[in-house]
Amino acid sequence: MPESPAPDRAVEARRFVRAHPHGVLSTLSRRLHGAPFGSIAPFVLDHDGCPVILISTLAEHTRNLDADARCSLIAHPCAQDPQAAGRVTLIGRATRLPDKHALGPRYLRRFPEAQDYFAMHDFHFHRIHVEAVRYIGGFGSIHWIDAKDYAPPPNTLGDSEDSIVDHMNQDHAHNLRAYCEHVHGVQARTVQMIGVDVDGFDLRADTQVLRFDFERPACDAGAVREALVALARACRAQS
């Protein structure tokens, strides 16, 4: 594999994946003797940067993964010209998570329409442990990235994300609306925070999901608070 590019390319790739949580999952077909088999797979990243998908034991791709855990997931934008917009391919091995309720809140905030699937006994989370990354940022920007460079820094947000989200939604809805207008120029009537990670946070503004990047990694609740307060000050300074 070619030498991994500068770390900022790895961060760029990770942020790209966070902003485009709909992908194409490729597994090795058991039915077709190892031929590539592609399927659509929405996903969320866990706090180690690994994609997590919710799939049924009855699905063809699940049966493929049970036979051979090797797979890849392409994160790409829903754009008129997705090749120009870029894409990231995550290559790794998938394992079924023993407890689907641990990541349930994070996944369902992002994909509330999956609530009925989540409630079914035959749907489980599978986590893809990333072993290599292929990042195409646009024409002429093509990179192999080492998994260790792609991975986010160690953090404790897995323990504090739910409380951060609840606090912001209950006590700081006015700030959330200000963030939308300041960063994205969106005036939303209803705004909810649906996730936070070391690289930024996601808001559902009316019917669309907006991504907000931190200037630097925020690895614990205190750092997240500092970043959100700084953004609120920037909003007030602009108004």
Beta strands, then each sheet from edge to edge (+ up, - down):
strand 1: 22-28
strand 2: 36-42
strand 3: 44-45
strand 4: 51-56
strand 5: 70-75
strand 6: 87-96
strand 7: 123-138
strand 8: 141-146
strand 9: 191-197
strand 10: 200-205
strand 11: 208-213
sheet 1: 2+ 1- 5+ 6- 7+ 4- 3+
sheet 2: 2+ 1- 5+ 6- 7+ 8-
sheet 3: 9+ 10- 11+
end
